[in-house]
Amino acid sequence: MFTRPALLLRIEEGGLLIAAILLYAHFHFSWVLFAALFLAPDLFMLGYLASPRAGAAIYNLVHTLTGPVILFAAAYATHHPPALAIALIWAAHIAFDRLLGYGLKYPDRFKDTHLQHIA
């Protein structure tokens, strides 16, 4: 198992997904909000309408954990529950995508990711 990076990455992302959901539940945030925003980061796929290069850049911008981690830290430090909820939903979305094998995109085409080539 420890010589199969793709499996290890999926296990890691599964753990992150569970952690984000458990934290979301711990703070008693709205599950309606979770459902409404869970797929929102995928709207950034629309960047592919401009070009594969622009699409990959825009998609990757919102599909790295940097954004939700910064938002989570800022929201926690300033006691801003709505932003904290959004950060957890955002992180859960990224983890779910990667658990399914949808990774960061290369600029040549949408189906080439850092995790695999999607058939």
C-alpha contacts under 8 A as a table, 3 or more apart, distances in Angstrom:
res1	aa1	res2	aa2	distance
1	M	4	R	5.42
1	M	7	L	7.37
1	M	8	L	7.51
2	F	5	P	7.03
2	F	8	L	7.02
4	R	7	L	5.53
4	R	8	L	6.39
5	P	8	L	4.95
5	P	9	L	6.00
6	A	9	L	5.18
6	A	10	R	6.29
6	A	115	L	6.86
7	L	10	R	5.12
7	L	11	I	6.22
8	L	11	I	5.10
8	L	12	E	6.12
9	L	12	E	4.99
9	L	13	E	6.15
9	L	99	L	7.79
10	R	13	E	5.05
10	R	14	G	6.05
10	R	98	R	6.71
10	R	99	L	4.80
10	R	100	L	7.69
10	R	101	G	7.60
11	I	14	G	5.02
11	I	15	G	6.29
11	I	99	L	7.49
12	E	15	G	5.16
12	E	16	L	6.38
13	E	16	L	4.93
13	E	17	L	6.09
13	E	95	A	4.87
13	E	96	F	7.05
13	E	98	R	6.36
13	E	99	L	5.50
14	G	17	L	5.06
14	G	18	I	6.22
14	G	95	A	6.65
14	G	96	F	7.20
14	G	99	L	6.01
15	G	18	I	5.16
15	G	19	A	6.08
16	L	19	A	5.00
16	L	20	A	6.07
16	L	91	A	7.86
16	L	92	A	7.14
16	L	95	A	6.08
17	L	20	A	5.22
17	L	21	I	6.23
17	L	91	A	7.41
17	L	92	A	4.90
17	L	93	H	7.77
17	L	95	A	5.22
17	L	96	F	6.24
18	I	21	I	5.17
18	I	22	L	6.04
18	I	92	A	7.93
19	A	22	L	5.10
19	A	23	L	6.08
20	A	23	L	5.20
20	A	24	Y	6.07
20	A	88	L	5.45
20	A	89	I	7.30
20	A	91	A	6.68
20	A	92	A	5.56
21	I	24	Y	4.96
21	I	25	A	6.16
21	I	88	L	7.41
21	I	89	I	7.92
21	I	92	A	6.87
22	L	25	A	5.06
22	L	26	H	6.00
23	L	26	H	4.84
23	L	27	F	6.29
23	L	88	L	7.55
24	Y	27	F	5.43
24	Y	28	H	6.46
24	Y	29	F	5.97
24	Y	85	A	6.64
24	Y	88	L	6.41
24	Y	89	I	7.86
25	A	28	H	4.96
25	A	29	F	6.37
26	H	29	F	7.97
29	F	33	L	7.85
29	F	85	A	6.53
30	S	33	L	5.24
30	S	34	F	6.49
31	W	34	F	4.76
31	W	35	A	6.14
32	V	35	A	5.16
32	V	36	A	6.08
33	L	36	A	5.00
33	L	37	L	6.07
34	F	37	L	5.43
34	F	38	F	5.64
34	F	89	I	6.11
35	A	38	F	5.43
35	A	39	L	7.94
36	A	39	L	7.47
36	A	40	A	7.75
37	L	40	A	5.03
37	L	86	I	7.86
37	L	89	I	6.99
38	F	41	P	7.50
38	F	89	I	5.88
38	F	90	W	6.88
38	F	92	A	7.67
38	F	93	H	5.83
39	L	42	D	5.62
39	L	43	L	7.56
39	L	93	H	6.82
40	A	43	L	5.59
41	P	44	F	5.91
41	P	62	V	6.39
41	P	63	H	7.32
41	P	90	W	7.27
41	P	93	H	7.57
42	D	45	M	5.61
42	D	59	Y	7.59
43	L	46	L	5.98
44	F	47	G	5.87
44	F	55	G	7.64
44	F	58	I	6.28
44	F	59	Y	5.30
44	F	62	V	7.51
45	M	48	Y	5.79
45	M	55	G	6.18
45	M	56	A	7.99
45	M	58	I	7.54
45	M	59	Y	5.72
46	L	49	L	5.59
46	L	50	A	7.91
46	L	55	G	6.90
47	G	50	A	5.63
47	G	51	S	6.99
47	G	52	P	7.83
47	G	54	A	5.93
47	G	55	G	3.95
47	G	56	A	7.50
47	G	58	I	6.13
47	G	59	Y	7.17
48	Y	51	S	4.99
48	Y	52	P	5.14
48	Y	53	R	7.60
48	Y	54	A	6.39
48	Y	55	G	3.83
48	Y	56	A	7.12
49	L	52	P	7.73
49	L	55	G	7.14
50	A	54	A	6.37
50	A	55	G	6.84
51	S	54	A	5.26
51	S	55	G	5.88
52	P	55	G	4.95
52	P	56	A	5.99
52	P	107	P	5.60
52	P	108	D	6.03
52	P	109	R	5.68
52	P	110	F	6.98
53	R	56	A	5.27
53	R	57	A	6.31
53	R	106	Y	7.85
53	R	107	P	4.36
53	R	108	D	6.61
53	R	109	R	7.96
54	A	57	A	5.15
54	A	58	I	6.14
54	A	107	P	7.64
55	G	58	I	5.28
55	G	59	Y	5.86
55	G	107	P	7.65
56	A	59	Y	5.11
56	A	60	N	5.83
56	A	104	L	7.75
56	A	105	K	5.23
56	A	106	Y	6.15
56	A	107	P	5.33
56	A	109	R	7.95
56	A	110	F	7.17
57	A	60	N	5.25
57	A	61	L	6.10
57	A	105	K	7.89
57	A	107	P	7.46
58	I	61	L	5.11
58	I	62	V	6.86
59	Y	62	V	5.70
59	Y	63	H	6.16
59	Y	104	L	7.64
59	Y	105	K	7.36
60	N	63	H	4.82
60	N	64	T	6.15
60	N	104	L	5.53
60	N	105	K	6.44
61	L	64	T	6.22
62	V	67	G	6.91
63	H	94	I	5.83
63	H	104	L	6.79
64	T	67	G	6.71
64	T	94	I	7.25
64	T	104	L	7.65
65	L	68	P	5.58
65	L	69	V	6.03
65	L	91	A	6.52
65	L	94	I	7.31
66	T	69	V	5.29
66	T	70	I	6.14
67	G	70	I	5.35
67	G	71	L	6.12
67	G	87	A	7.98
68	P	71	L	4.97
68	P	72	F	5.81
68	P	86	I	7.96
68	P	87	A	4.62
68	P	88	L	7.08
68	P	90	W	6.05
68	P	91	A	5.81
69	V	72	F	5.03
69	V	73	A	6.15
69	V	87	A	7.04
69	V	91	A	7.85
70	I	73	A	5.21
70	I	74	A	6.13
71	L	74	A	5.17
71	L	75	A	5.89
71	L	83	A	6.82
71	L	84	L	7.08
71	L	87	A	5.75
72	F	75	A	5.15
72	F	76	Y	5.94
72	F	83	A	7.13
72	F	84	L	5.29
72	F	87	A	5.23
72	F	88	L	7.26
73	A	76	Y	5.19
73	A	77	A	6.02
74	A	77	A	5.15
74	A	78	T	6.10
75	A	78	T	5.23
75	A	79	H	5.71
75	A	80	H	4.80
75	A	81	P	6.73
75	A	83	A	5.52
75	A	84	L	5.20
76	Y	79	H	5.05
76	Y	80	H	6.43
76	Y	81	P	7.60
76	Y	84	L	6.49
77	A	80	H	7.93
80	H	83	A	5.75
80	H	84	L	6.36
81	P	84	L	4.89
81	P	85	A	6.13
82	P	85	A	5.14
82	P	86	I	6.34
83	A	86	I	5.02
83	A	87	A	6.13
84	L	87	A	5.12
84	L	88	L	6.34
85	A	88	L	5.24
85	A	89	I	6.23
86	I	89	I	5.09
86	I	90	W	5.97
87	A	90	W	5.07
87	A	91	A	6.14
88	L	91	A	5.11
88	L	92	A	6.04
89	I	92	A	5.03
89	I	93	H	6.14
90	W	93	H	5.13
90	W	94	I	6.41
91	A	94	I	5.18
91	A	95	A	6.18
92	A	95	A	5.12
92	A	96	F	6.02
93	H	96	F	5.09
93	H	97	D	6.14
94	I	97	D	5.16
94	I	98	R	6.26
95	A	98	R	5.19
95	A	99	L	5.96
96	F	99	L	4.97
96	F	100	L	6.34
97	D	100	L	5.26
97	D	101	G	6.41
97	D	102	Y	5.05
97	D	103	G	6.89
98	R	101	G	4.77
98	R	102	Y	4.90
98	R	103	G	5.37
98	R	115	L	7.83
99	L	102	Y	7.38
101	G	115	L	6.13
101	G	116	Q	6.79
101	G	118	I	7.84
102	Y	113	T	6.69
102	Y	115	L	6.96
102	Y	116	Q	7.77
102	Y	118	I	7.70
103	G	113	T	4.95
103	G	114	H	5.43
103	G	115	L	5.42
103	G	116	Q	7.57
104	L	113	T	5.17
104	L	114	H	5.47
104	L	115	L	7.64
105	K	109	R	7.55
105	K	110	F	6.12
105	K	111	K	7.40
105	K	112	D	5.94
105	K	113	T	4.50
105	K	114	H	6.56
106	Y	109	R	6.50
106	Y	110	F	7.15
106	Y	112	D	5.77
106	Y	113	T	5.87
106	Y	114	H	7.36
107	P	110	F	7.59
108	D	112	D	7.51
109	R	112	D	5.93
110	F	113	T	7.44
111	K	117	H	5.67
111	K	118	I	4.91
111	K	119	A	7.20
112	D	116	Q	6.49
112	D	117	H	4.67
112	D	118	I	6.45
113	T	116	Q	5.34
113	T	117	H	5.97
113	T	118	I	7.56
